[in-house]
Amino acid sequence: MLRSLSLAALLAFSVPALACPMADAAAYKAAVQQVDAAAGTKVSIAITGLKDGDCSSKVAAMLKQVDGVVDAAVDYQSGTTRVAFDASKTSTDKLVTAIAAAGYTAKVDTSS
């Protein structure tokens, strides 16, 4: 009985921590469409060090606080970030610097 309760408690606390990769991918795809529809200059940035959806949310929220950023979408699975920004208020260098300040390595993706 105690073993069953322990297992049930373990599952109850661990299951919410498991993210559905397909749901995360769908959410990122929708977020990218929103970024691409937003006004401003668009840039893709490759980020290393993202471990989960919390990291994605943290970076997206931080980028949206940068003056001039219109919208941002971050995918921890691919390490891809898409940002729409007002080039008269900020630059790709400032975006990369802000990401680095959050503890991640970032590089503008010149292939897109």
Sequence and secondary structure as in RCSB ss.txt:
>XXXX:A:sequence
MLRSLSLAALLAFSVPALACPMADAAAYKAAVQQVDAAAGTKVSIAITGLKDGDCSSKVAAMLKQVDGVVDAAVD
YQSGTTRVAFDASKTSTDKLVTAIAAAGYTAKVDTSS
>XXXX:A:secstr
 HHHHHHHHHHHHHGGG   HHHHHHHHHHHHHHHHHSSSEEEEEEEE   SHHHHHHHHHHHHTSTTEEEEEEE
TTTTEEEEEE TTT  HHHHHHHHHHTT EEEE TT 
